[in-house]
Amino acid sequence: MILGLGADLCGFANIGSFSGAPEGFHPSDIFADCKSVIVFGLALPRGLSKASPKLVYAHFNDCICPPLDFIAFQAAKQIEAEFGGCAVPLPSDGPYDYWDPEKSEGRGLISMKHAAVAAGLGTLGRSTLLLNSKYGNMLILGAVLTDLDLPSDPPAAPICISGCDLCLSGCPVQALDGMSANQKKCRANTYGTNARGFSTVNCNQCRMVCPMRYGNN
């Protein structure tokens, strides 16, 4: 059903998969009756990796979020109409509450990429980006919480190349350590505006230097 709404892929994660979620970021902190998280993604066109990230990549990396939110909303309505129970669509990106101004660190309502791992859609690379066998690191994610008790999909096999550190060494501000990303360093180097006032992305090296950016294809 969710693929029919336009998603490129979809997976299920039972609530038991989120036992390690930080306090305040567990799916049940949003929806107390949540029993499962449905995670889905839309892949950016490969061609965006061939263009300067400043304007074209920046625009479509941003505007892919409303279609994901539409899929989440329509999926929630269909789940309730066709399967019973309740469903809560989540925003793909903002709005969210958590912001640490000292670290320039934001956190979504839940971690979409960790939810995607729990739903079998991929594993995390050393860049901290989700890596999927078909779509590489080009996925943007959305999710729906539901009180339907669904079994988790099997975990994905990792595709991050052992010993590869291109994302770490390629980061111009050394914001990656193989386990986490320093958002303060990354944000200052990555996001800006041009003279006309449009938002820009000035760096996407961690995504673009990855040998698995297109998956195993």
Secondary structure, 3 states (H helix, E strand, C coil): CCHHHCCCEEEEEEHHHHCCCCCCCCHHHHCCCCCEEEEEEEECCHHHHHCCHHHHHHHHHHHCHHHHHHHHHHHHHHHHHHHCCCEEEECCCCCCCEEECCCCEEECCCCHHHHHHHCCCCEECCCCCEEECCCECCEEEEEEEECCCCCCCCCCCCCCCCCCCHHHHHCCCCCECCCCECHHHHHHHHEEECCCCCEEECCCHHHHCCCCCCCCC
